[in-house]
Amino acid sequence: MIGDMITLLTERRDFFLGLLWEHLQISLAAIVIAIVVGGVVGICISEFEKSAKPTLAVINFLYTIPSISMLGFLIPFSGVGNATAIIALTVYALLPMVRNTHTGIASFIGAGGLGVAIYRGITTNNGAMTMAGSLLIALLALVLDFILGFLEKRIQRRSAKAKRTNRILAAAIGCICLCLIIVALVRPQNGDTIHIATKPMTEQYVLGEMLDILIEQDTDLNVELTQGVGGGTSNIQPAMESGEFDLYPEYTGTAWNMVMKEEGLYTEDQFDLLQQYYKDELSMEWVGMYGFNNTYGLVVRREIAEAYDLKTYSDLKNVADELVFGAEYDFFEREDGYDALCDTYGLSFKETMDMDIGLKYQAIDQEQIDVMVIFTTDGQLSASDVVVLEDDLAFYPSYMCGNVIRREVLEDHPELKGVFEKVTGIISDSDMAQMNYEVENEGREPRDVARDFLESRGLLEGGFQE
């Protein structure tokens, strides 16, 4: 593992340096804002002591909110990306800033960053990338802690007069930095850049890279690719509607249930209704249908399937109360998810377990769960000792994959139509499963897998350069 980490860090140093720079930008932006806001609030409540207790109580309350809940609360207001990350980090940095400023005067802290490497490593079963990202974060924390500790000791030696001067200077510098950050965050988008988002799934990483390669090869447009947006459709779709993203790969069944809020089973003969809804209600279109259907399925550990002679979903009914069911977080909240599955087949499992999509195969291999939801294009499916059960009541809908694009973008850049024509119908279920396998089990990079597939289909020009 250590050797793999060293090799990965060496071969992909530009990737990790880019993430490190993003990490520093986001963290430092939050720190500067917290210093300015926290310092001002701390000084104010020191001058008006009656306001100190309620102010600190409010900040203490915010500090107790779990980070994932804070992000979930902020995303509807500030969207996905750096702005939300900076706001959340600022909130968590405010408590020590306000409290310490108040105490010091009275007597006297995805969007980008190294988390991308960790999450991508987990999702694609790349342990070396996960460890490399974690190691860099740990080293960064140690270095910054040392620097801040050194500065704190130097500041403590200064006289009270010098401290007052430094506070004024720091506040002035902080205000300047804050203004620069605000300008950077609200700067107008480059009209010649296509902003693509993907969900946190291996095949979406591959599809995102395909789009990136083809768009930059066949047009004069630049691509900004945001990989693995947490929450998938629930966070990407609002960002599409607000114009933060222009394009992303989506699945028809998911759109039917999660975007259109339809409760019935989706079949592909309803695609015209889906397309019309996106045009009329969202000013978006479905283009470039890839050709593969990544629908859900159920698997059980082989020893359990053999012990109970399980072949279909209906066979689970009599033994479900002895089994642990596992699935990714959003499956338990979907209209076509856990509750609907159990109602249809009369299932009542002994226990359920929420897990990250990138860890579920490890969980079933380690016997932490007995039954789990899979996707029919999962790369790890062939490498895991499980049995795929038959959906004998045809519960799962169709999930054909295509691209959703904002109509405004397609009208402004009609040259994109040629790219979508190229990718239409080029990927089968087995093609996608093979590409996922190469990433998850052979350790290949999604971009390399995407480029090789496009080349095998004759879609890359001879002179195309990365």
C-alpha positions in Angstrom: 0.0 0.0 0.0 2.8 2.4 0.9 4.5 1.7 -2.4 1.2 2.3 -4.3 0.7 5.6 -2.5 4.2 6.8 -3.3 3.8 5.8 -7.0 0.4 7.5 -7.1 1.6 10.7 -5.5 4.6 10.8 -7.9 2.8 10.0 -11.1 -0.2 12.2 -10.4 1.5 15.0 -8.5 -0.2 17.7 -10.6 -3.6 16.3 -9.6 -2.8 16.2 -5.9 -1.1 19.7 -6.0 -4.2 21.0 -7.6 -6.4 19.6 -4.9 -4.0 20.8 -2.2 -4.3 24.4 -3.7 -8.1 24.1 -3.7 -8.0 22.9 -0.1 -5.9 25.8 1.0 -8.0 28.3 -0.9 -11.3 27.1 0.7 -9.8 26.8 4.2 -8.0 30.1 4.2 -11.1 31.9 2.8 -13.2 30.5 5.7 -10.5 31.4 8.2 -10.2 35.0 7.0 -14.0 35.5 7.0 -14.2 33.9 10.5 -11.4 36.2 11.8 -13.1 39.3 10.5 -16.6 38.4 11.5 -15.7 36.7 14.7 -13.3 39.4 15.7 -15.9 42.1 15.1 -18.6 40.2 17.0 -16.2 39.4 19.8 -15.3 43.1 20.2 -18.9 44.2 20.1 -20.1 41.7 22.8 -17.2 42.8 24.9 -18.4 46.4 24.8 -22.0 45.3 25.4 -21.7 42.5 27.9 -25.4 41.9 28.1 -25.3 40.6 24.5 -22.4 38.2 25.2 -24.4 35.3 26.7 -27.2 35.1 24.0 -24.7 35.6 21.2 -22.4 32.9 22.4 -25.4 30.6 23.0 -26.4 31.0 19.3 -22.9 30.3 18.1 -22.6 27.3 20.4 -25.9 26.0 19.0 -24.6 26.3 15.4 -21.4 24.5 16.4 -23.3 21.5 17.6 -25.0 20.9 14.2 -23.3 18.0 12.4 -21.4 19.0 9.3 -23.5 16.9 6.9 -26.7 18.5 8.3 -25.2 22.0 7.9 -24.4 21.2 4.2 -27.8 19.9 3.6 -29.3 23.1 5.1 -27.1 25.4 3.1 -27.2 23.8 -0.4 -30.8 25.0 -1.2 -29.7 28.5 -0.5 -26.1 28.7 -1.7 -26.0 25.8 -4.1 -23.1 23.3 -4.5 -19.5 24.3 -4.8 -16.9 26.4 -3.0 -19.4 29.0 -1.7 -21.3 26.5 0.4 -18.1 24.8 1.7 -16.7 28.2 2.8 -19.9 29.2 4.5 -20.0 25.9 6.4 -16.4 26.1 7.4 -16.8 29.7 8.5 -19.7 28.8 10.8 -17.6 26.2 12.5 -14.7 28.6 12.9 -16.8 31.3 14.4 -17.1 29.9 17.9 -13.4 29.8 18.8 -12.9 33.2 17.1 -15.8 35.0 18.9 -15.2 33.3 22.3 -11.4 33.9 22.2 -11.7 37.5 21.0 -14.3 38.2 23.7 -12.2 36.5 26.4 -8.9 38.1 25.1 -10.4 41.7 25.3 -12.2 41.1 28.6 -9.1 39.8 30.4 -6.5 40.8 28.5 -11.5 27.8 11.9 -16.9 19.8 -2.2 -16.4 21.8 -2.8 -12.9 21.0 -4.0 -9.9 20.2 -2.0 -8.2 17.0 -0.9 -11.5 15.5 0.2 -12.0 14.9 -3.6 -9.1 12.4 -3.5 -10.5 10.6 -0.4 -14.1 10.3 -1.8 -13.0 9.3 -5.3 -10.7 6.7 -3.8 -13.6 5.2 -1.7 -16.0 5.3 -4.7 -13.6 3.7 -7.1 -12.2 1.2 -4.7 -8.8 2.8 -4.9 -7.2 2.5 -1.4 -4.0 4.1 -2.4 -5.8 7.3 -3.5 -7.9 7.4 -0.3 -4.8 7.0 1.9 -2.8 9.5 -0.2 -5.5 12.1 0.2 -5.8 11.4 4.0 -2.1 11.6 4.4 -1.8 15.0 2.7 -4.7 16.4 4.8 -3.0 15.1 8.0 0.4 16.6 7.0 -1.3 19.9 6.0 -3.0 20.1 9.4 0.3 19.4 11.3 2.2 22.0 9.3 -0.5 24.7 9.8 -0.9 23.8 13.4 2.9 24.3 13.9 2.9 27.6 12.0 -0.1 28.9 13.9 1.3 27.8 17.2 4.6 29.5 16.5 2.8 32.7 15.5 0.7 32.5 18.7 3.7 32.3 20.9 5.4 35.2 19.2 2.2 37.3 19.5 1.9 36.5 23.2 5.3 38.0 23.9 4.3 41.4 22.5 3.1 44.3 24.6 -0.5 45.3 24.9 0.1 48.3 22.7 1.6 46.2 20.0 -1.3 43.7 20.3 -3.8 46.5 19.7 -1.8 47.7 16.7 -1.6 44.2 15.3 -5.4 43.7 15.8 -6.1 46.8 13.8 -3.7 45.8 11.1 -5.0 42.3 11.0 -8.6 43.6 10.8 -7.7 45.8 7.9 -5.9 43.0 6.0 -8.8 40.7 6.8 -11.3 43.2 5.3 -9.2 43.5 2.2 -9.0 39.7 1.9 -12.7 39.3 2.5 -13.4 41.8 -0.3 -11.1 39.9 -2.7 -12.8 36.6 -1.8 -16.3 38.0 -2.3 -15.2 39.4 -5.7 -13.7 35.9 -6.6 -16.8 34.1 -5.6 -19.2 36.3 -7.5 -17.1 36.9 -10.6 -19.0 36.3 -13.8 -18.8 32.8 -15.4 -16.8 32.4 -18.6 -19.4 32.0 -21.4 -17.0 29.7 -23.3 -16.8 27.1 -20.5 -19.2 24.2 -20.1 -19.7 23.2 -16.5 -20.3 19.5 -16.2 -21.3 17.7 -13.0 -21.2 13.9 -12.3 -22.6 11.8 -9.5 -20.3 10.0 -7.0 -20.3 6.7 -9.0 -17.5 5.1 -11.0 -19.3 5.1 -14.3 -20.2 8.7 -13.9 -16.6 9.6 -13.5 -15.9 7.8 -16.8 -18.8 9.4 -18.6 -17.7 12.9 -17.3 -14.2 12.3 -18.7 -15.7 11.1 -22.0 -17.7 14.4 -22.3 -14.6 16.4 -21.3 -12.4 14.7 -23.9 -14.9 15.0 -26.8 -16.1 18.5 -26.1 -12.6 19.9 -26.0 -11.6 17.9 -29.0 -14.5 18.7 -31.2 -15.3 22.3 -30.2 -13.5 25.4 -29.1 -15.2 25.2 -25.7 -13.4 24.7 -22.4 -14.8 22.2 -19.8 -14.9 22.5 -16.1 -15.7 19.1 -14.7 -17.0 18.7 -11.2 -16.7 15.0 -10.3 -18.7 13.1 -7.7 -21.2 15.7 -6.4 -22.5 14.3 -3.1 -26.2 13.6 -3.0 -26.3 13.0 -6.8 -29.6 14.2 -8.4 -30.9 15.9 -5.3 -28.0 18.4 -5.4 -27.1 18.5 -9.0 -30.6 19.2 -10.4 -31.1 22.4 -8.3 -27.6 23.5 -9.3 -28.6 23.0 -13.0 -31.7 25.0 -12.5 -29.7 27.9 -11.0 -27.2 27.8 -13.8 -24.2 26.5 -11.7 -24.0 23.5 -13.9 -24.8 23.2 -17.6 -24.8 19.5 -18.3 -24.7 16.1 -16.4 -25.3 12.4 -17.1 -28.7 11.2 -15.6 -30.9 8.2 -15.6 -34.5 8.2 -16.9 -36.0 6.3 -14.0 -34.3 8.6 -11.5 -35.6 11.7 -13.3 -39.1 10.3 -13.4 -39.2 9.7 -9.6 -36.9 12.3 -8.1 -37.4 15.3 -10.5 -40.9 14.8 -11.9 -42.0 13.3 -8.5 -44.0 10.6 -10.3 -44.7 7.6 -8.1 -45.5 5.0 -10.8 -43.1 2.6 -12.4 -41.1 4.2 -15.3 -40.8 2.4 -18.6 -39.1 3.8 -21.7 -42.3 4.2 -23.6 -42.8 7.2 -21.2 -39.7 8.9 -22.4 -41.6 11.4 -24.5 -43.4 12.6 -21.4 -40.1 12.9 -19.6 -38.6 14.9 -22.4 -41.6 17.2 -22.6 -41.6 17.9 -18.9 -37.9 18.8 -19.0 -38.5 21.2 -21.9 -41.6 22.8 -20.6 -40.9 23.0 -16.9 -37.1 23.1 -16.6 -35.9 24.5 -20.0 -33.7 21.5 -20.3 -33.3 18.6 -22.8 -32.3 15.0 -22.8 -29.5 14.4 -25.4 -26.9 11.8 -26.1 -28.6 8.6 -24.8 -25.6 6.3 -24.2 -27.4 3.0 -24.7 -27.0 1.2 -21.3 -29.5 0.6 -18.6 -28.1 0.8 -15.1 -31.1 -0.4 -13.1 -31.2 -1.7 -9.6 -30.9 -5.3 -8.6 -30.7 -7.4 -5.4 -27.9 -9.8 -4.4 -27.4 -12.1 -1.4 -24.2 -13.7 -0.1 -23.7 -17.0 -1.9 -23.7 -19.1 1.2 -27.1 -17.7 2.2 -28.6 -18.1 -1.3 -27.5 -21.8 -1.2 -28.7 -22.4 2.4 -32.2 -21.0 1.7 -32.4 -21.8 -2.0 -32.9 -18.2 -2.9 -33.4 -17.4 -6.6 -36.0 -14.6 -6.8 -37.0 -11.5 -4.8 -40.1 -13.4 -3.7 -38.0 -16.1 -2.1 -36.7 -13.6 0.4 -40.1 -13.1 2.0 -39.8 -16.1 4.4 -36.2 -15.5 5.5 -36.0 -11.6 5.4 -36.5 -11.4 9.2 -33.2 -13.2 9.6 -31.2 -11.1 7.2 -29.5 -7.7 7.3 -30.2 -5.4 4.3 -27.7 -2.8 3.2 -27.9 0.1 0.6 -26.6 3.5 0.0 -28.2 6.4 1.9 -30.5 7.7 -0.8 -32.1 4.3 -1.5 -34.0 4.5 1.8 -35.6 7.8 0.8 -36.4 7.2 -2.9 -40.0 6.8 -4.1 -38.8 3.6 -5.8 -36.5 2.6 -2.9 -36.6 0.5 0.2 -40.2 1.0 1.4 -41.6 0.4 -2.1 -39.5 -2.7 -2.5 -40.6 -4.1 0.8 -44.3 -3.3 0.2 -44.2 -5.0 -3.3 -42.6 -8.2 -2.1 -43.8 -8.3 1.5 -40.4 -8.1 3.0 -39.4 -7.3 6.6 -35.7 -7.4 7.2 -34.1 -8.0 10.6 -32.0 -4.9 10.3 -31.0 -2.3 7.7 -27.6 -0.6 7.3 -26.9 2.7 5.5 -23.6 2.8 3.8 -21.5 4.7 1.3 -21.9 3.4 -2.3 -18.2 2.7 -2.5 -18.1 0.5 0.5 -21.1 -1.8 0.1 -19.2 -4.6 -1.6 -16.7 -4.6 1.2 -19.6 -4.8 3.7 -21.1 -7.9 2.1 -17.7 -9.6 1.5 -17.0 -9.0 5.3 -20.5 -10.5 6.2 -21.6 -7.2 7.8 -24.8 -7.4 5.6 -26.6 -10.3 3.9 -28.6 -8.6 1.2 -27.8 -5.5 -0.7 -28.9 -3.3 -3.6 -26.6 -3.3 -6.6 -26.5 -1.6 -10.0 -26.5 -3.9 -13.0 -23.4 -2.2 -14.4 -21.4 -2.6 -11.1 -17.8 -3.4 -11.9 -17.2 -5.2 -8.6 -20.2 -7.5 -9.2 -18.2 -10.1 -11.0 -15.5 -10.1 -8.4 -17.8 -10.5 -5.4 -19.1 -13.9 -4.1 -22.8 -13.1 -4.4 -25.9 -14.4 -6.2 -28.0 -12.0 -8.2 -31.7 -12.6 -7.6 -34.5 -12.4 -10.2 -36.9 -9.5 -10.0 -39.8 -11.8 -10.6 -42.5 -9.1 -10.2 -40.6 -6.6 -12.4 -40.4 -4.1 -9.6 -37.5 -2.0 -10.8 -38.0 0.6 -13.6 -35.8 1.4 -16.5 -32.7 3.6 -15.9 -31.4 4.4 -19.3 -28.5 6.8 -19.1 -28.3 10.0 -21.1 -27.3 13.7 -20.7 -29.4 16.5 -19.3 -28.4 19.9 -20.6 -29.8 23.4 -20.1 -31.6 24.5 -23.3 -29.9 27.9 -23.2 -26.5 26.2 -23.3 -27.5 24.0 -26.3 -28.9 27.0 -28.2 -25.8 29.1 -27.5 -23.5 26.3 -28.5 -25.1 24.2 -31.3 -21.7 22.6 -31.9 -22.4 20.4 -28.9 -25.0 18.5 -30.9 -22.2 16.7 -32.8 -20.7 15.5 -29.5 -24.0 14.1 -28.3 -24.6 12.4 -31.7 -21.3 10.6 -31.2 -22.1 9.2 -27.8 -25.6 8.1 -28.7 -26.0 4.3 -28.4 -22.3 3.6 -28.1 -22.2 1.9 -24.6 -23.9 -1.4 -23.8 -24.5 -2.7 -20.2 -21.5 -5.0 -20.5 -19.4 -2.2 -21.9 -20.1 -0.1 -18.9 -19.6 -2.9 -16.4 -16.2 -3.6 -18.0 -15.1 0.0 -17.7 -16.3 0.1 -14.1 -14.3 -3.1 -13.5 -11.1 -1.6 -15.0 -11.4 1.4 -12.6 -12.5 -0.4 -9.5 -10.6 -3.7 -9.7 -7.6 -2.9 -11.9 -6.9 0.5 -10.5 -7.0 2.4 -13.8 -7.9 6.1 -14.0 -11.4 6.9 -15.2 -9.9 9.3 -17.8 -7.6 6.6 -19.2 -10.5 4.1 -19.4 -12.7 6.7 -21.1 -10.0 7.7 -23.6 -9.3 4.0 -24.5 -13.0 3.3 -25.0 -13.5 6.3 -27.3 -10.4 5.3 -29.2 -11.8 1.8 -29.6 -14.9 3.3 -31.2 -12.9 5.5 -33.5 -14.1 8.7 -31.9 -10.7 10.2 -31.2 -8.8 12.2 -33.8 -5.2 11.2 -34.4 -3.8 14.5 -33.3 -5.9 14.9 -30.2 -3.7 15.8 -27.2 -4.7 16.0 -23.5 
